[in-house]
Amino acid sequence: PRAPRRRDRGRDRSRSRSRSRSRDREDAAGIPVGIPAAGAVPMPLVPIAAPPGAPPPIIPMANQIPPSIVPGMAGGAGMGAIPPIGVAPIAPMGAAIPSMLPSMGMLGANPAQDKINRELFVGNTPPGTSDTLLITFLTGAMRRTNLCGPTETPIITCRVNQKFAFIECATTEIANNALNLNGIPFMGSQLKVSRPSKYVGPIVPPRTWQELTGTPLPTNVVPMGSTGTIGGMNPEEKLQRELFIGNTTPEMTAQMLTEFLGKAMEQVGLATAPGNPILNCRPSGKFAFVELRSKEEAANALNLNNIPYLGSALSVRRPTKYAGPQTPHGNWEDILAKYMSGELTLPSQGGAGAAAAVAAPAPAAAAAAGATPTRVVELKNMLTEADVSSDQDYEEIMEDTKDECGSFGALKNVVIPRSGPGLTKIFLEYMTPADAGKAIQQLAGRTFDGRKVTAVYFNEDKFNSQDYSDGN
């Protein structure tokens, strides 16, 4: 939304002064108002109201006004001078209302194109960004670095969306200067400031904020890539920093999930820098997506899987679009079990934290690596007979398994026997042995309801013949 234009209070005050000509009043210097100062060239006054049918009054040009009432002219009385009755006050060029001051060289240009030339795109805005907050922050930054005057208003409007914003600058020159804000840290994010896609004017090579100020980027802010693109605005890198949060409820807001998950990561040492590692959260009823500030912290956050919150066990995993490398991790029960056994020590107690403990592959995964790879994975100790006795529970387990295990590779089929030698087992058939190996690496050694999961390759011939017994 556009910011409302402010009325010129000085003009209102000048209009509210009495225009009675019954008597002369004197200003502070003792000179009657309306009488030119000594040495000034007399000029006729403009009447307040023209007679009926007469043309509208003409506002005199600045060079026709006595120097005593023009701020900055020789012999003038400065900013505090009072203009004669009936003469419209003339403000200095630098004090004009920004939105009414056309940029140099654009007086005859298309107004729509002029607006485009004065607009800038601001990307990677963090949650909680408002138009007032962004305008105040960027204006202060421009004033401190002399990108505009110390009292100038460089930004006149701002339209904030969920992850980006558009700002309208007072002039094209100021818009060119504001491009040097590209890369400025703001509330844990690094803003991307650039021309909008519809801009067709000349390209003005700017500097980044770090080049302009000579200050390095804080360690807790997502760095800018070598191409000049903000890490948060690069779709491929952003996908590596995003996680899917399943089993949420409509009562869980973005702020609640951000604070809860971020605090949990900080407490157990899954965050790599001070502050909340979660930059953004997009809830949608039964699931949500969170964006971490780094790829390392996104990999660490996978260990939050199954963390209980408001009566639900949250599912934390990679989104289905993720095609990057799989990183070994456990789940929340694994983290708690290691802390309770003394294997891990809280960072607040001088320990290394959970991130160091999950960096190495689980022993079961290492053992499976020596077996003959197949496209089928057998999972044990994940289910009980009671879990598959109910049709509703069975369908939910099947759906959750497909969602979870489909993130490790191209999943072709899932089989969960409800009787026979395969009871309480889960079989995953992938398109390639490599995808099956990724699943084993991710699942082996996890703790599920207090039971440690085993994940091994399974004979494909036995699987195809529906023989789910142990042994070759």
C-alpha positions in Angstrom: 0.0 0.0 0.0 1.1 3.5 -0.8 2.1 5.7 2.1 -0.3 8.7 2.4 1.1 12.0 1.1 1.7 14.5 3.8 0.0 17.9 3.5 2.3 20.9 3.4 1.6 22.3 6.9 3.6 25.4 6.1 1.2 26.1 3.2 -1.8 25.6 5.5 -0.4 27.9 8.1 0.3 30.6 5.4 -3.3 30.3 4.2 -4.7 30.5 7.7 -3.0 33.9 8.4 -5.4 36.8 8.3 -5.5 38.5 4.9 -7.2 41.7 6.2 -5.9 44.9 4.6 -7.6 47.2 7.1 -4.3 47.7 8.9 -0.7 46.9 8.4 1.1 44.5 10.7 4.8 44.5 11.4 7.1 41.6 11.4 9.8 40.9 14.0 12.1 43.5 12.4 9.5 46.3 12.5 8.9 46.3 8.8 5.2 46.1 7.8 4.4 42.8 6.1 4.2 43.2 2.4 6.7 46.1 2.1 9.9 45.0 0.3 13.2 45.2 2.2 15.7 47.9 1.4 17.2 47.4 -2.0 14.6 45.0 -3.2 12.9 45.4 -6.5 9.2 46.2 -6.0 6.7 43.9 -7.6 2.9 43.8 -7.7 1.1 41.6 -5.3 -1.1 38.8 -6.6 -4.7 39.2 -5.5 -6.2 36.6 -3.3 -9.3 36.1 -5.4 -9.8 37.2 -9.0 -13.1 39.0 -10.0 -15.7 36.8 -11.7 -14.7 35.9 -15.2 -11.1 36.9 -14.8 -8.3 34.5 -15.5 -6.8 32.7 -12.5 -4.0 34.5 -10.6 -0.4 34.0 -11.7 2.1 32.8 -9.2 5.2 34.9 -9.5 8.5 33.2 -10.4 11.3 33.1 -7.9 13.4 35.8 -9.7 10.4 38.2 -9.3 10.2 37.8 -5.6 12.3 40.2 -3.4 15.5 38.7 -2.0 14.2 39.2 1.5 11.7 36.4 1.2 13.7 33.9 -0.9 15.7 31.6 1.4 19.3 31.5 0.5 19.4 34.7 -1.7 21.7 37.5 -0.9 20.3 40.0 1.5 17.4 37.6 2.3 16.0 36.9 5.7 16.5 33.1 5.5 14.1 30.3 6.2 12.3 32.4 8.8 11.2 35.2 6.5 7.5 35.8 6.1 6.3 36.2 2.5 4.0 39.2 1.6 0.3 38.8 1.9 -1.1 37.2 -1.2 2.2 35.8 -2.4 2.5 32.0 -2.5 5.6 31.0 -0.5 8.4 29.5 -2.7 10.3 26.6 -1.1 13.9 26.0 -2.0 14.5 23.4 -4.7 16.0 20.9 -2.1 13.0 21.2 0.1 10.3 20.3 -2.4 8.0 17.4 -1.7 9.9 14.4 -3.2 6.8 12.9 -5.0 6.2 16.3 -6.7 9.8 16.8 -7.8 10.5 15.2 -11.2 14.0 13.7 -11.7 16.4 15.7 -13.8 16.1 15.1 -17.5 12.7 13.4 -17.0 10.5 16.5 -17.3 9.1 15.5 -20.6 9.1 11.7 -20.0 6.2 9.4 -19.6 5.0 9.5 -15.9 4.6 5.7 -15.8 8.1 5.2 -17.1 9.4 7.8 -14.7 7.9 5.9 -11.8 9.5 2.6 -13.0 12.9 4.4 -13.1 12.4 5.4 -9.5 11.3 2.0 -8.3 13.6 -0.7 -6.8 13.1 -4.3 -5.9 14.1 -5.4 -2.4 14.3 -9.2 -2.1 15.0 -11.6 0.8 13.0 -9.6 3.3 12.6 -11.5 6.6 9.3 -12.3 8.3 8.0 -9.3 10.3 9.1 -6.7 7.7 6.7 -3.8 7.5 6.6 -0.9 5.0 7.4 1.6 7.8 10.2 -0.5 9.3 11.9 -1.0 5.9 11.6 2.7 4.9 13.0 3.8 8.2 15.9 1.4 8.0 16.9 2.1 4.4 16.5 5.8 4.8 18.8 5.8 7.8 21.4 3.7 6.0 21.4 6.1 3.0 21.8 9.1 5.2 24.7 7.6 7.1 26.6 6.7 3.9 25.8 10.0 2.1 23.7 8.3 -0.6 21.3 11.1 0.1 21.3 14.3 2.0 21.3 14.2 5.9 17.7 15.4 6.1 16.5 14.2 2.7 13.6 11.7 2.3 14.9 9.3 -0.3 12.1 6.8 -0.2 8.5 7.9 -0.5 6.5 4.7 -0.7 7.0 1.0 0.0 4.9 -2.1 -0.8 5.8 -5.2 1.3 4.9 -8.7 0.2 5.7 -12.0 2.0 9.4 -12.3 0.8 10.1 -9.1 -1.1 9.1 -5.5 -1.4 9.1 -2.6 -3.8 10.3 0.9 -2.9 9.7 4.1 -4.8 12.5 6.7 -4.5 12.1 10.4 -4.8 14.2 10.7 -8.0 16.0 8.5 -10.5 19.4 9.7 -9.1 18.4 8.6 -5.6 17.3 5.2 -7.0 20.7 4.8 -8.7 22.4 5.6 -5.3 20.1 3.2 -3.5 21.4 0.3 -5.6 24.4 0.5 -3.4 22.3 -0.9 -0.5 22.5 -4.3 -2.2 23.7 -6.9 0.4 22.8 -4.8 3.5 22.1 -7.0 6.5 18.6 -6.6 7.9 17.0 -8.7 10.7 19.2 -11.7 10.0 18.8 -11.5 6.3 20.9 -10.0 3.5 18.7 -7.8 1.3 18.9 -7.9 -2.4 18.3 -4.4 -3.9 18.0 -4.3 -7.7 16.0 -2.8 -10.5 12.6 -4.4 -11.2 12.3 -6.7 -14.2 10.3 -4.1 -16.1 13.1 -1.5 -15.9 14.5 -0.7 -19.4 16.6 2.3 -18.6 20.4 2.6 -18.6 22.4 0.2 -16.4 24.2 2.0 -13.5 26.9 -0.2 -12.1 26.5 -0.1 -8.3 28.7 -1.4 -5.4 27.5 -3.8 -2.8 26.9 -2.6 0.8 30.0 -4.4 1.9 32.1 -2.6 -0.7 30.5 0.7 0.1 31.1 0.5 3.9 34.1 -1.8 4.0 32.4 -3.9 6.7 32.2 -7.7 6.4 28.9 -9.6 6.5 28.0 -10.9 10.0 28.5 -14.6 10.5 24.8 -15.2 11.3 23.6 -13.8 7.9 23.2 -15.8 4.7 26.2 -14.7 2.5 26.0 -13.4 -1.0 27.0 -15.7 -3.8 29.8 -15.1 -6.2 27.3 -14.1 -8.9 26.0 -11.3 -6.8 22.8 -13.1 -6.0 21.6 -13.3 -2.5 21.7 -16.8 -1.1 18.1 -16.6 -0.1 17.0 -15.6 -3.6 18.9 -18.4 -5.4 16.2 -21.1 -6.0 18.6 -24.0 -6.0 20.4 -23.0 -2.9 17.2 -22.0 -1.2 15.9 -25.5 -1.7 18.9 -26.9 0.1 18.0 -24.7 3.1 14.3 -25.6 3.2 12.7 -28.3 5.2 9.2 -29.9 5.2 7.4 -29.9 8.6 4.6 -32.5 8.7 1.9 -33.3 11.2 1.3 -29.7 12.2 -2.1 -28.4 13.3 -3.9 -25.2 12.2 -3.2 -23.8 15.7 0.5 -23.7 15.0 1.3 -20.3 13.6 4.5 -19.3 11.8 5.8 -17.4 14.8 5.1 -20.4 17.1 6.9 -22.9 14.9 9.8 -20.6 14.2 10.4 -19.9 17.9 9.9 -23.5 19.0 12.1 -25.2 16.4 14.7 -22.5 16.5 15.0 -22.6 20.3 15.3 -26.4 20.2 18.2 -26.2 17.8 20.0 -23.6 19.9 19.6 -25.6 23.1 21.0 -28.9 21.8 23.7 -27.4 19.6 22.2 -27.9 16.1 22.7 -24.1 15.4 26.1 -23.1 14.0 25.8 -19.4 15.1 24.1 -17.3 17.7 20.4 -16.4 17.1 17.5 -18.2 15.7 18.6 -20.3 12.6 15.1 -20.3 11.1 14.6 -17.3 8.7 11.1 -18.0 7.5 8.1 -20.3 8.1 5.1 -20.9 5.8 2.4 -23.0 7.6 -0.5 -24.5 5.7 -2.8 -26.4 8.0 -1.3 -29.9 8.3 2.2 -29.1 7.2 4.6 -26.2 6.9 7.9 -25.3 5.2 10.8 -23.6 7.1 13.8 -21.9 5.6 17.1 -22.1 7.5 19.9 -19.5 7.2 22.5 -22.0 6.0 22.7 -25.5 4.3 24.6 -26.9 7.3 21.9 -25.8 9.7 19.2 -27.3 7.5 21.0 -30.6 7.6 21.3 -30.4 11.4 17.6 -29.6 11.7 16.7 -33.0 10.3 17.5 -34.3 13.7 14.4 -32.6 15.0 12.3 -35.3 13.3 9.6 -36.7 15.7 10.0 -33.8 18.1 6.8 -33.5 20.1 4.9 -30.1 20.0 1.4 -29.4 21.2 0.4 -33.0 21.2 1.9 -33.8 17.8 5.1 -35.5 16.7 6.4 -33.2 14.0 7.9 -34.8 10.9 11.0 -33.0 9.8 12.4 -33.9 6.4 13.6 -32.7 3.0 10.9 -31.5 0.6 10.1 -33.8 -2.3 11.8 -31.3 -4.8 15.1 -31.7 -3.0 17.7 -33.4 -5.2 20.9 -32.6 -3.3 23.2 -34.9 -1.3 21.7 -36.9 1.6 23.2 -36.1 4.9 23.3 -38.6 7.8 21.0 -37.7 10.7 19.0 -39.2 13.5 15.7 -38.0 15.0 14.7 -36.2 18.2 14.6 -39.4 20.2 18.2 -40.2 19.2 19.3 -36.8 20.5 17.5 -37.2 23.8 18.8 -40.8 24.3 22.4 -39.7 23.7 22.0 -36.8 26.2 20.4 -39.0 28.8 23.1 -41.7 28.5 25.9 -39.1 28.8 27.1 -39.6 25.2 26.3 -35.9 24.5 26.6 -32.8 26.6 24.6 -29.7 26.2 26.4 -26.7 24.7 25.5 -24.7 27.8 27.4 -27.2 29.8 30.5 -27.0 27.6 29.6 -29.9 25.3 30.0 -30.0 21.5 26.3 -30.4 20.9 24.3 -32.7 18.8 25.6 -31.5 15.4 29.0 -33.2 16.0 27.4 -36.5 17.1 25.3 -37.0 13.9 28.1 -36.2 11.5 29.3 -39.8 11.2 27.2 -42.6 9.6 25.3 -44.9 12.0 27.1 -48.3 12.6 24.2 -50.2 11.0 24.5 -48.1 7.9 28.2 -48.9 7.7 27.6 -52.6 8.1 25.0 -52.5 5.4 27.5 -50.8 3.1 29.4 -54.1 2.9 26.4 -56.1 1.8 25.4 -56.7 -1.8 23.4 -53.7 -2.9 19.9 -54.2 -4.2 17.0 -52.0 -4.9 15.0 -53.2 -1.9 15.4 -52.1 1.7 14.1 -54.0 4.7 13.2 -52.0 7.9 12.8 -53.7 11.3 11.8 -52.4 14.7 9.6 -49.6 13.4 6.2 -51.2 13.9 4.3 -53.4 16.3 1.4 -55.7 15.5 -1.0 -53.2 17.1 0.2 -50.5 14.6 -1.1 -52.5 11.6 -4.2 -54.0 13.1 -6.4 -51.0 12.5 -7.2 -50.1 8.8 -7.0 -46.4 9.6 -3.6 -46.6 11.4 -2.3 -48.8 8.6 -3.2 -46.3 5.9 -1.7 -43.4 7.9 1.6 -45.4 8.4 1.7 -46.2 4.6 1.2 -42.6 3.7 3.8 -41.4 6.2 6.3 -44.0 5.0 5.9 -42.9 1.4 6.3 -39.3 2.2 9.4 -39.9 4.5 11.2 -42.5 2.5 10.4 -40.9 -0.9 12.7 -38.0 0.1 15.8 -40.3 -0.1 15.4 -41.3 -3.7 13.0 -42.5 -6.4 10.6 -44.8 -4.4 8.8 -47.3 -6.6 6.8 -49.3 -4.0 6.2 -49.7 -0.3 5.1 -53.1 1.2 3.9 -53.4 4.8 2.8 -57.0 5.5 0.0 -57.4 8.0 0.6 -61.1 8.6 3.1 -63.9 8.0 6.9 -63.6 8.4 6.9 -60.0 7.2 4.7 -58.8 10.0 6.0 -55.6 11.7 8.5 -55.1 8.8 8.5 -52.4 6.1 10.0 -53.0 2.6 11.0 -50.2 0.4 11.6 -50.8 -3.3 13.6 -48.0 -5.0 14.4 -47.5 -8.7 18.1 -47.9 -8.2 20.4 -49.5 -5.6 22.0 -46.1 -5.1 18.7 -44.7 -3.9 18.2 -47.7 -1.6 21.7 -47.1 -0.2 20.7 -43.5 0.6 17.7 -44.7 2.5 19.8 -47.1 4.5 22.2 -44.4 5.4 19.4 -42.2 6.6 17.3 -44.7 8.4 19.7 -47.2 10.0 20.3 -46.6 13.7 17.3 -44.3 14.3 15.3 -44.7 17.4 11.5 -45.0 16.9 9.3 -45.3 20.0 12.3 -46.4 22.0 13.3 -49.1 19.4 16.4 -48.8 17.3 15.7 -49.3 13.7 17.7 -51.6 11.4 17.9 -51.0 7.7 19.5 -53.5 5.3 19.4 -54.6 1.7 16.8 -57.3 0.9 17.0 -59.9 -1.8 15.0 -58.8 -4.9 14.0 -62.2 -6.0 12.4 -63.0 -2.6 10.7 -59.6 -2.6 9.2 -60.2 -6.0 7.9 -63.6 -4.9 6.5 -62.0 -1.7 8.7 -64.1 0.5 9.4 -61.8 3.4 11.2 -64.2 5.6 14.7 -63.6 7.0 17.8 -65.1 5.4 18.9 -65.3 1.8 
